């Protein structure tokens, strides 16, 4: 059984309302993962918040404490633009191609994407003549989407937003929510919004990192304040059922270290449950996700990884090696802050997103530069912070190996490749 913490806050599960007492992992104190620091603010203090995840003893939802408001993450200066990652844009294009065929979408259909970011996905529906609407709370992302021809509303999604859209007389044949379900503090209000907005025969598609892969792959760095929940089918089934929705199908994806694409319909819809959904539910049970004691060993596994990574970096620095980072993802900021890795280990990191270049990583204050700087500087080692796209990074930065440089991958096990 996961260890209880006598100092745990009085907090209720954001899904079922049961008291939370079982600690899944404690990553200490950390700044908001996407709160990049501007040059003029580099010497000013920044807030750190507890980063501790619990597992609900009743519904088994893994979740962090409510210590940071959503407005601290999603705002007019939000630094993540989906279109920067070529592989993710291609992933979205393939999804649209499949969805148009599977759900028979056309000019009379209506598609709504929640957390539509810069229009990376909906622009493919626009190109096919399928009417659509994006909803995103980050104004700068919505503006970028509009420039791509994707109509977008700036709003947090929930029951009230769904009511406002439905009042216009049009329900959605397909709703899409990629990598947002984990970002929602009020899960019941969020899911209730889909139940209201979805047409009686409509389908809702949700993509999210799979808790089973997080545990198996030691992906503790995917835990950060922007991710309120860590999801399994076992925990999601009662949440959707509570709002008249039912799980119908699931696909396993390689994205973000191992994700699920879950299809949900109104419970009254006659569409049957697929075999692969039942089989994955069985796999979760076999792995022990339906038992509290399964979650107990994760904390020591995380501590061991921290020690191994620090030992590797210390040995390299002692031998006079120069180390830079690649990428400035949110997960990287969890990793660096938890492990205490600052400019004493990494001279800088580089990122392809112009929105991050010239800024400093939260907490560690490591400068973020353009990739061209790394190619000119030629460090001995490059720590890949977005390890989930390691192959894409190593292909883009093939020059590193040409000058004798090597890559370090921190997760699931720190190693030099």
N, C-alpha and C positions, 0 to 999 in steps of 0.2 A: 504493500500500500504506500502511495506517495506520502512523504513526510508532511505533517501539518506544521504550520508556523504560528506560534502563539502570538506573534506580533502582526499577523495578517490583518488587513483592514476589514471592517465590516462592510462587505460588498456582496451584492446579489448577482447570480448568473444572468448575463444579458439575454439569454434565451428563455430559460424556464423559471428564473427567479429564485432558485435555491441558494442558500448561503454558500459562499466560496471559502474554503479553508485549505485545500490541498495544493501545495506549490509544485508546479511542473518544472520550472527553472527560474533562477534568479540571476539576472545579468547586471546587477548593480545599478548605478545611476548613469543615465545617458541623455544627451541633448536630443531634440527632435531631429529625426534622421535626415530630413530634407531642408533643414533650416541652415542653408549655406550662409557663410559669413562674408560680408562685403569687405573690401580693403579698408575702408574708412572705419569699420567697426572691429577690426581684427584685434585691437587691444582692450576691447570692452568685455565685461563679463557676459556670459550667456547662461540661461537656465538649464539645469540638469533635472531629470525626473526619474523616479524608480522605474526600472524595466524588469518587471516580474510577471511571469505567466502562471496562472492557476488552471487546474482541471476541475470541472464541476462534478461533484460526487453523485449527482442525480442524472443529468443528461450527457455528461462526459464531453462537453464543449470545452476546449482549451482556449483561454482568453487572458488578456493582460488587464491590469487595473485601469480604471478610468482616471487618468491623471492629466491628460492633454485634450483640449477641445478640438473637434474636427477643423475648426477655422484656423488652427495653428499649422495644419498640414496643407489644406487646399484653399488657395487664395490667388490673388492677381499676380503674384510672383512665383507661382508653383514652378519648380525647376525641371520636372520630368515631362518630356515630350515623346510620345510613343513612336512617332515616325522616325526618330533618330536611329532606332535599331532595325536594320534591314530585314533580319530574320523574323522579327515580330510583325512587320508589315506584310511579309509574304505569308505568314501564318494567318493573318486576318483575311488576306485575299482568298486563300484556299477555303477558309470557313464560309465566306460569302458565296463562293461558287457552289459549295455543297448545300448551304442553306436555301439558296434559290431553288435548287432542284428538289430537295427533300420536302420543303414546305410550299412549293409551287407559288413562289412569290413573283409578283409582276406589278404593272402600273396601278392596279386597284388595291394593292396591299399597303400595309403600313408597318414599318420597322422602327422601334425605339431602342437606342442604346443608352444605358446608364453608365456614367463615367466614360464618356465618349472621347475625352482628351482632345487631341488636335485633329480628329476626324480620320485617323489612321485606318479605321474599319469602314465606317459609313460611306466614305468616298467611293468605295467599291460598289455599294448599293446604288449610290447616285449615278455612277457610270452605267449601271444596268437599268436605269429608269425606274427604280423602286423607291417610292416616297419614304422618307425617313426623318427622324428627329433625334438629335443628340442632346443629352442632359449632362452637364458637368459644372461643378462649383468653382472651378478655376477660370477666371475671366480671360487670362492670357491664352489658355488652351482653347477656349471657345472662340476667341478671335482668330486663332490660327485655323480652326476648323471652318469658320465662315469663309475664309479666304480660299479654302479648298472646295467651296460650294456646298458645304454641309450645314444645314440649319441647326443651330444649337442654342439651347436655353441655359443660362447660368443659374444653377440651383442645386441644392442638396435634394436627393430623391427620397421620397417617403410617401406616406398615405396622402398628405395634402397636395404634393406635386402631382401625384397620379390623378387625384380628383380634378385638379385644374385642367389637366390635359384631356381627361375623359369627358369633361363638361363641354368640350368643343365638338363632341359628337363622333369621335373616332377612337376605337380601341385597337390595340396592337395585335397584329397577326404573329409577330415575333418580337420578343424583347431580348436584348443581349446585355450581359453584365460580366465583362471580363476583368478579373482581378480587382473587384471592388467589394464583393461580399465580405471579405476579411477586413475591409477598411471601415466598416459601419459600426458605430457604437450602439445604435438602437436597432437591433436585428429585427425585432417584431414589427416596428413601424416600416422598415425597409421592405420586408417580405410582403407585408400587407399592401404596399404600393403596387407590387407586381400582380397580386391577386385582383386589385381593382382595375389595373390598366390592361390586363390581358383579355383579348376576345375569348368567347366561350370555346372556340376551337383552336385558340392560339397556343404557342409554345414559348417557353422561356428558357434561354440558354445561359448557364452560369459557368464561368471558368475560374478556378482558384487553385492555389497550391494545396497538395494533399498532405494531411497530417501524417499519414502512414509513411510517406516519402521523407518528410521532415525528420521523423524519428529514425528511420532506417538509414538515411543519408547524413545524419548528424548536422542538419541544416539550421543550427541555432541562430545564425546571423539573419535569417529571414524573420526573426522576431524583433519588431521595433514598434514604436508608438503609433505609427501610421497603420499597422496591422493590429486591429483589436481582437480578432479571433483566428484560430487555426483549426481547419475544418476537416471533418470526416463525414462519411455518409451516415454513420451511426448517430452522430450529433445533429445532422441536418434533417433527417427524416421527421422527427417530431416537431421541429420548427416549422417546416413547410406544411405539415398536416394540420397544425394549429390554425393555419390561415386558409384551409380549404384547397391546398395544392398538394400534388403527389409527384414523387420521383418516378420517372418513366424509363430513362436510358442514361448511360454514362459512357464516356470514352476516356481512356488514359492517354495523357499527352506528355511529351518530353519537356515542355516549356517550364521555366522557373524551377528547374530541378526536379520536376515531376508534378504535374497538375491533373485535375479532372475537368472534363466538360460535361456538365450535368444538364439533362433536359427535364423540364418540369412542366406539368399541365394542370389545369383544374382537375380536382379529384373526380368530378362527374364525367370527365371526358373518357370515352371508351377505349382509348389507346392503351394496349397492354404494357406491362412491365417487361423489359427485355431480359434475356438470360444473363447478359454481361453485367447488368445492374445487380441481379441476385448473386452472381458469382463474386463480384467485388465486395458486396456486403459480407459474404461468407469469409473472404480473405481478411477483411478487417477484424472479424471476430476471431479467426484463427491466429492472427497476430496479437490478439489480446486487447484491442482497442475498446472492448466492452467491459474491461476490468481495470479498476484503479491501480492495482499493483504493477501493471505494465508500464505506467508512466514514471515509476519511482527511480529507475536507473539513469534517466536522461541527464540529470544534473551533473553526476560525476563524469559522464561521458564528455560533456561540454567542458568541464574543468581540465580534463586530460588533453583535449584538443588545444586549449589555450596554452598549456605548458609546452606542448610539442611545437607549436608555431613560434612561440617566444624563444625556445631553445634554438630552433633553426635560424631565426633572424639574428640572435645574439652571436652564434658561431660565425655567421657570414660577416657581420660587422667587425668582429674581432680579427678576422682574416683580411680586413681592409676592403671588403667588397662594397660597392655602391648599389643601392636598391631604390627603385622607383615603383610607383603603383600604376596600374592601368584601370581606369574607370572610377566613377564617383557615385555608385549606386547606394541606395538606402541601406541595403544589407551590408555593404562595406563599412558604413559608419557604425553599425552595431558591432561588427567584428573588431574594428580598430579601437573603439572606445572601451569595449569589454576587455580586450587584451592589453590596453594601455600602449598602443603603438602610435607614436607621433613622429615628428620630424627627426627624432633621434634614431629612427629606423628607416623611414621613407623620406627621401629628399623632397618628393612631390608626387602627385599622381596626374594622369592625363585623362581627358574625356572628350569624346567627339561632339558633345552637345555644346554649342556656343553659349547657351544659357548658363552653363556651369563654369566655363573658362574664366579665369581671373578672380574667382571666388576662393574661399577657404573651407575645408571640410569642417562641419560642426564638431566641437569638442577638441579634436586633435589639431585643428588649424593647419592642416597640411594644404599647401597651395594646389589648386587645380589649373593645369595648363593644357594647351592644345597638344594633340598627339605628335605634331611635328617637332616639338621640343624634345620629346623622348628620343626620337630618331636622330636628332642632332647631338644629343648629350651622350648617348650610348652607355647607359648604366650596365652593370654586370648582371643584375637580376631584375625581373619585373614581376611584382605581386599582382595577380589577376583578381581583382575584387569582385567583378561579376562572373564568378566561377561557372555559373550555369550556361554561359555562352563562351566557354574557354576555347572551343575549337574555332569559333568565329573570330575571337580576339587574336589567337595565334596565327590565323591565316592573314588577318589584316596587318599584323605586326611581324610578318615573316622576316623582315630585315634584322630583327633582334638576334635570331639564331645565326644570321650571316656574319655578324661581328663577334660571335662567340658568347652572346648573352643567353641567359636561360630564364625560364618562366617558373614561378612558384604558384601552385594552386593550394589554397588553404583548406578547402572543404571537399569531400568529407574527412580527409586526412591530409595534413600539411605535407606537401611533397614537391620536389623539384622535377620539372619535366623538360 
